[in-house]
């Protein structure tokens, strides 16, 4: 059995694959952080974001939605000066708007239950044998993307939302030959 090939041999990427990717996440703040980071990944590789994740966490107040929602233009300018993050004005402004929308969704129906509703509240256990079989998007990720955009979230197209669903364990896309497939499956079912 060999791990999924996408993580290569970079120790940071391997650790992420072996400990985080695909593990079901139900914490609303953690889900929002991952959605934001996936949005920052647009046009870049995930390892780039992973290497900058600690700087992102520091700059974005631990991804505390209430604190980020209170950011003004001056605070966005401060973030734009941080070389430790991706300094993209549109993505930073989208994060601030997203924090405000997160708070609305959290109050209305709960951010985590709302996102998990796109997979019926239960992790999907896919059984792909090769990377060629793994889709880049699905009807569920398209629906999630449309719903997020309807609520004015940005940088959340169907490919990004599918990567988000994979990372947060809404779908188990570890290949069947990867030891993490069975481990994540057990975590998903409580077994």
Order of alpha helices (4+ residues) and beta strands (2+ residues): alpha-alpha-alpha-alpha-alpha-alpha-alpha-beta-alpha-alpha-beta-alpha
